[in-house]
């Protein structure tokens, strides 16, 4: 059960201060949010609870709410928030698939996000997963701690000369592509919008089928929406190179987990690196170490020696936390002034 304990940071002694309910907050992010808020008109009410229809009442007296990736801003929750006087939804993330935008528009709610808070952080984490899987760093580390210095089973491959498909070349995908070029890789890209500077650097844009079938490593950097949900499915996987590496630091729902498990069992996927998982809402950002994991798909994934999963931490750098906090406060200020912002979703 998620606790609803609140901690309030008061940043203004004025009677006209504006309260903002900040859902799903963790200690590591409160300091940066409070620092960015200092001197503003806002009073942040930190809530450990995730937003849902059941917890919307915690925003009583707040003009806006601030939410994260696993909050549920569905129609029921948004309706309850609007009834409490909430007029704006500030997302502390780039994705907005957790928000019912049609309901928000009908209710007259502003929605803004932080579109480019951690492109370097996420791209570097994706490459870190590639290197850990390739060179078996997780297994080597555990062996040494146990006094086992055998090199059996730890053979990797040179990154130089390998073909990497970057699916989605927005801010994060573009940085990932540049890093892979630095490794000496051949970089293919797929996106509905072509990033011209990447072409000038040597990246080759191809259709999705060609990208998936040609790559030794496929790394996903696209948003989750109706057209991308489970686009990595059994059909797509059947076109992969046998034994390829798949990396996902974007959104868990891009991958059909059951199909990926079958591909791991057959060897079609030789390496899998995830920072996201399609059912992560019940697991990530909480300590479950003293409880059984009841998600059978997740439990099966972690049994594979060639799978690395991190708990949605790719964004988690000092620089990213500062940028998230700064942009969030700027979005809230735009809400308060009734002004548009480049970060508006609606």
C-alpha positions in Angstrom: 0.0 0.0 0.0 1.4 3.4 -1.0 1.7 5.8 1.9 0.2 9.2 1.7 2.5 11.0 4.1 3.1 14.6 3.1 6.0 16.9 3.5 5.5 20.6 2.8 8.2 23.0 1.6 7.1 26.5 2.1 8.9 28.9 -0.3 6.8 32.0 0.3 5.5 33.6 3.5 2.9 35.5 1.5 -0.7 34.7 2.0 -1.0 34.5 -1.8 1.4 31.6 -2.2 0.1 29.0 -4.6 0.1 25.4 -3.5 1.2 22.6 -5.8 0.7 18.9 -5.0 3.8 17.0 -6.1 2.9 13.3 -6.4 5.2 10.3 -6.3 8.1 12.2 -4.8 11.2 10.5 -3.5 13.9 12.0 -1.2 16.5 12.2 -4.0 14.4 14.7 -6.0 12.9 16.9 -3.2 16.1 18.9 -2.6 16.4 19.9 -6.3 12.7 20.8 -6.5 12.8 22.9 -3.3 15.9 24.7 -4.5 14.4 25.5 -7.9 11.2 26.7 -6.2 13.0 28.9 -3.6 11.9 32.6 -4.0 8.9 31.7 -6.2 5.2 32.0 -5.4 4.8 28.3 -5.0 4.4 26.1 -2.0 5.2 22.5 -2.9 3.3 19.8 -1.0 5.4 16.6 -1.5 3.4 13.4 -1.6 4.7 9.9 -1.6 1.4 8.6 -3.0 1.0 8.1 -6.7 -1.8 10.1 -8.4 -5.0 8.2 -9.0 -8.7 8.8 -8.7 -8.4 7.6 -5.1 -5.5 10.0 -4.2 -6.7 13.1 -6.1 -8.3 14.4 -2.8 -4.8 15.0 -1.5 -4.6 18.0 -3.9 -7.3 19.8 -2.0 -6.4 23.5 -2.1 -3.8 23.2 -4.8 -3.9 25.1 -8.1 -1.8 22.5 -9.9 -0.3 19.1 -9.5 3.1 17.7 -10.5 3.3 14.1 -11.6 5.8 11.5 -12.7 5.9 8.5 -15.1 3.8 6.0 -13.2 1.1 8.4 -11.9 -2.4 7.7 -13.3 -3.8 10.8 -14.8 -6.8 9.1 -16.3 -10.2 10.7 -16.8 -11.4 9.7 -13.3 -8.3 11.2 -11.7 -8.4 14.4 -13.8 -12.1 14.9 -13.1 -11.5 14.6 -9.4 -8.6 17.0 -9.6 -10.6 19.6 -11.5 -13.4 19.3 -8.9 -10.8 20.3 -6.3 -9.9 23.4 -8.2 -6.7 22.1 -9.9 -6.1 23.8 -13.2 -2.7 22.5 -14.4 -0.8 19.3 -14.7 3.0 19.7 -14.7 4.9 16.5 -15.7 8.4 15.9 -14.3 9.2 13.8 -17.4 9.1 13.9 -21.2 6.5 11.2 -21.8 2.8 12.0 -21.3 1.2 8.6 -22.1 0.0 8.5 -18.5 -2.3 11.5 -19.1 -5.7 11.3 -20.7 -5.3 14.3 -22.9 -8.8 14.3 -24.3 -10.2 14.4 -20.7 -7.7 17.1 -19.7 -8.8 19.2 -22.7 -12.5 18.8 -21.9 -11.9 19.8 -18.3 -9.8 22.8 -19.3 -6.6 21.6 -17.7 -3.2 22.8 -18.8 -0.7 20.0 -19.3 3.1 20.7 -19.7 6.1 18.4 -19.6 9.9 18.5 -19.4 10.8 17.5 -22.9 14.6 17.4 -22.9 15.7 17.1 -19.3 18.2 14.3 -19.5 19.2 13.4 -23.1 22.8 12.8 -22.3 22.0 10.9 -19.1 19.6 8.5 -20.9 21.8 8.0 -23.9 24.9 7.3 -21.8 22.9 4.8 -19.7 21.8 3.0 -22.9 25.4 2.7 -24.0 26.3 1.5 -20.5 23.8 -1.3 -20.8 25.3 -2.2 -24.2 28.8 -2.4 -22.7 27.8 -4.3 -19.6 26.0 -6.9 -21.7 28.7 -7.2 -24.3 31.6 -7.6 -21.9 29.7 -9.5 -19.2 30.7 -6.9 -16.6 27.9 -7.9 -14.2 28.9 -11.5 -14.2 32.6 -10.7 -14.0 32.1 -8.4 -11.0 30.1 -11.1 -9.1 32.7 -13.7 -9.9 35.6 -11.6 -8.5 33.7 -10.9 -5.3 33.4 -14.7 -4.8 37.1 -15.3 -5.5 36.4 -16.8 -9.0 38.9 -15.4 -11.5 38.0 -17.7 -14.4 37.4 -16.0 -17.7 35.2 -18.8 -19.1 32.0 -17.5 -20.6 33.1 -13.9 -20.6 34.0 -13.4 -24.2 32.6 -10.2 -25.7 32.9 -8.5 -29.1 34.4 -5.3 -30.5 31.8 -2.5 -30.8 33.8 -1.0 -33.7 32.5 -2.2 -37.0 29.1 -3.4 -35.6 25.8 -2.1 -37.0 23.7 -0.2 -34.5 20.1 0.8 -35.3 18.8 3.8 -33.4 15.0 3.8 -33.5 14.0 7.4 -32.8 16.4 10.2 -33.3 15.1 13.0 -31.1 17.4 14.5 -28.5 18.2 11.1 -26.8 18.5 9.1 -29.9 20.7 11.6 -31.6 23.2 11.6 -28.7 23.2 7.8 -28.7 23.9 7.8 -32.4 26.8 10.2 -32.0 28.3 8.1 -29.2 28.0 5.0 -31.3 29.8 6.7 -34.2 32.5 7.4 -31.7 32.9 3.7 -31.1 33.4 3.2 -34.8 30.0 1.6 -35.4 28.0 1.8 -38.6 24.8 3.6 -37.4 21.4 3.2 -39.1 18.5 5.3 -38.0 14.7 5.3 -38.3 12.4 8.2 -37.5 9.4 9.9 -39.1 11.5 13.1 -38.9 15.0 13.1 -40.3 17.7 14.7 -38.2 19.9 16.3 -40.9 23.0 16.9 -38.8 23.2 13.2 -38.1 23.3 12.5 -41.8 26.2 14.9 -42.1 28.0 12.9 -39.4 27.5 9.6 -41.3 24.3 8.2 -39.9 22.2 6.5 -42.6 18.4 6.7 -42.4 16.5 3.6 -43.5 13.0 2.2 -43.2 12.1 0.4 -40.0 12.2 -3.1 -41.5 15.7 -2.5 -42.8 16.9 -1.1 -39.5 15.6 -4.0 -37.4 16.9 -6.7 -39.8 20.4 -5.2 -40.4 21.5 -4.3 -36.8 23.7 -6.1 -34.4 22.3 -3.8 -31.7 18.9 -2.1 -31.7 18.3 0.7 -29.3 14.8 2.2 -28.8 14.3 6.0 -28.3 10.7 6.6 -29.3 7.7 7.8 -27.3 4.9 5.4 -26.3 1.6 5.9 -28.2 -1.0 3.8 -30.0 1.3 3.3 -33.0 4.4 2.3 -31.0 2.8 0.1 -28.4 4.3 -3.4 -28.7 5.9 -2.5 -32.0 8.7 -4.9 -30.9 6.6 -8.0 -31.1 7.0 -11.5 -32.4 6.7 -10.4 -36.0 9.3 -7.7 -35.6 11.6 -10.0 -33.7 11.5 -12.6 -36.4 13.4 -10.2 -38.7 16.2 -9.5 -36.2 19.6 -10.9 -36.7 20.0 -14.1 -34.7 21.7 -13.3 -31.4 21.4 -9.5 -31.6 21.2 -7.1 -28.7 18.1 -5.1 -27.8 18.2 -2.0 -25.6 15.2 -0.1 -24.3 15.6 3.0 -22.2 12.4 4.7 -23.5 9.1 3.2 -22.4 8.3 -0.4 -21.4 5.2 -0.7 -23.5 7.2 -0.5 -26.7 8.2 -4.2 -26.2 5.8 -7.1 -26.0 7.5 -8.9 -23.0 6.2 -12.4 -23.7 7.5 -12.3 -27.3 10.9 -11.1 -26.0 11.1 -14.0 -23.5 10.4 -16.5 -26.2 13.1 -14.9 -28.4 15.6 -15.0 -25.5 14.8 -18.7 -25.0 15.4 -19.5 -28.7 18.5 -17.3 -28.9 17.0 -14.9 -31.5 17.7 -12.2 -29.0 21.2 -12.7 -27.6 21.3 -9.8 -25.1 18.6 -7.6 -23.6 19.1 -4.4 -21.7 16.1 -2.7 -20.1 15.7 0.4 -18.0 11.9 0.3 -18.4 9.3 -2.5 -18.3 5.7 -2.5 -19.5 4.3 -3.4 -16.1 6.8 -1.4 -14.1 4.1 0.6 -12.2 3.7 -2.1 -9.6 7.4 -2.6 -9.1 9.7 0.4 -9.9 10.7 3.1 -7.5 9.8 1.0 -4.4 11.7 -1.5 -2.3 10.3 -5.0 -2.7 13.3 -6.8 -1.4 11.4 -8.4 1.5 8.4 -9.5 -0.7 7.9 -12.1 -3.4 7.7 -10.7 -6.9 4.3 -11.7 -8.2 4.8 -10.5 -11.8 5.6 -13.8 -13.6 6.9 -12.1 -16.8 9.4 -10.0 -14.8 10.4 -12.9 -12.7 11.2 -14.9 -15.8 13.2 -12.1 -17.4 15.6 -11.8 -14.5 16.4 -15.5 -14.7 18.3 -15.0 -17.9 22.1 -14.4 -17.6 22.1 -12.3 -20.7 19.5 -9.8 -19.4 20.2 -6.6 -17.5 17.4 -4.6 -16.0 17.7 -1.3 -14.2 14.7 0.3 -12.4 14.0 3.4 -14.6 17.2 5.1 -13.5 18.6 6.2 -16.8 17.5 9.8 -16.2 19.0 9.9 -12.7 22.0 12.3 -12.7 22.6 15.5 -10.8 22.3 17.6 -13.9 19.1 16.0 -15.0 17.4 16.5 -11.6 18.3 20.2 -11.6 17.0 20.6 -15.2 13.7 18.7 -14.3 13.2 21.0 -11.3 14.0 24.2 -13.2 11.7 23.4 -16.1 8.9 22.2 -13.9 8.9 25.5 -11.9 9.0 27.5 -15.2 6.0 25.5 -16.4 4.1 26.2 -13.2 4.9 29.9 -13.5 3.5 29.9 -17.0 0.3 28.2 -15.7 0.0 30.9 -13.0 0.4 33.7 -15.5 -1.8 32.2 -18.1 1.0 32.2 -20.6 1.9 29.5 -23.1 5.2 27.6 -22.9 7.1 25.6 -25.5 6.6 22.7 -23.1 2.8 22.6 -23.4 1.2 19.4 -24.4 -2.2 21.0 -24.4 
